[in-house]
Amino acid sequence: MCKEQKTPARMSRKIVGLLSALGALIFIPAVYCTCALAEDTPAQHGTIADHQKQAGKHKPVAHSLVIVTKVPNDSPDFDYQDRIQQAQALIAQQPVLKDDMQIDKDGKLSHFVWVLAVGQKTGPLTVVRMDETGKTDNGFVVIWPVDNFINTRFRVTAPADYIVFAQRRPVRVKEGWQEAVYTAYSPELDTKTMRDAGMDYLSHLQRLAYDHIKDHDVRSRVAPNLTVADNIPTSMVLRLMITEHVDPLHMRYVGIEQCVHEILVTVAANRNRAYAYARSNAGALGLPQFMEDSYQMVRTDYPKALLEPNFEVGMTDLPNAILASVLLLDLELADLPRDYLKRFTKSTKQFATFLAAGYNRNPVHVIQTYHRTHTFTGGNAPFQSKMYVRIQSWVGTFLKKQYGLS
């Protein structure tokens, strides 16, 4: 979960204790917090998804809340989903040779081989073996601007009109390293059909989570007469899953809408493995970028949800991971004093802002900020939280405009 970890001790108890310490709560007129600021990018739950491994290789993002808008990529429409699945299956069948992955005495990856499935828009696929320097085994010329691990974007410069549809390479796991098959975003795959397919799959995951909640009668901690599915807006789940993987640094160069394009195409290309290997420096995992303490806290507070006990397994099981995210949003509201709860839920925008701020940051600290500043990200709130909340607002606008989700 967030970079500011939720502690295993129940978050709601901490909120109650905090508010008691703040003294008698007086009525504070509700205001629209960061939604009144400029647009921002996420300082996610401890993630900077696509470019998380590049931290330290670039200058820090300037402290500006202005969203960068540029014309996004939009390739001629085509559905590459079957093509990608064929490529991933082909790569998965390739034998792993003894020198494909070499680990030094310190446990670091010292040498590896990329195995790529390359082809044109239609026709046969070719398997290309390439080392980390770009040397290939069959004359293909493949380049990449930045080694971004499993998210590295390749371009085939010779022969012409070829696309890398899938790759296999070592990825870091808890036990060390393992070979992983994945399809990274590339501009050639960025078509309307692919973006729509990514949105459809995220919506499918959201529906599975809500159906599971209803089927198992998982009650809201805020309104026990309702299920969690009745209490949390479906669009909030979708916008946060996208916001989690908007990288502020990348956004500065390509624009916010392009970042959303890339996320939706990545989801369409990898479906149940989308962002399975996203691991932040803080230890947040997967599509929803959960921290283990937060995950186990949610498991404890919602036993009827039957979340997967193993954290790492649970984060790679996307229906389970999205389910955990929905439950966490409900838990953010648990035990809030009624006057605060009323203020936070008095409008869709206000409600979304609080949920996003709490999802990104420890809700206890969000409430402290609100008590001091009458906003959720004012005062000395971390810049990353301000960015995250603004980004989720923009993503919500995008989803409403493009997909009619309010």
Secondary structure, DSSP 8 states (H G I E B T S, - for coil): --SS---SS-HHHHHHHHHHHH-S---------GGGS-------SS--GGGGGGTTSS----S------------S----HHHHHHHHHHHHHS---TTSEEE-TTS-EEEEEEEEEEE-SSS-EEEEEEETT--BSSS-EEE-SS--GGG---EEEESTT-EEEEEEEEEEETTEEEEEEE----GGG--HHHHHHHHHHHHHHHHHHHHHHHHTT-B-SS-TTSBHHHHS-HHHHHHHHHHTT--HHHHHHH-HHHHHHHHHHHHHHHGGGTTTT-B-TT--BTTTTB-HHHHHHHHHH-GGG---SSHHHHHHSHHHHHHHHHHHHHHHHTT--HHHHHHHTSSHHHHHHHHHHHHHS-HHHHHHHHHHHSSSS-TT--HHHHHHHHHHHHHHHHHHHHH---
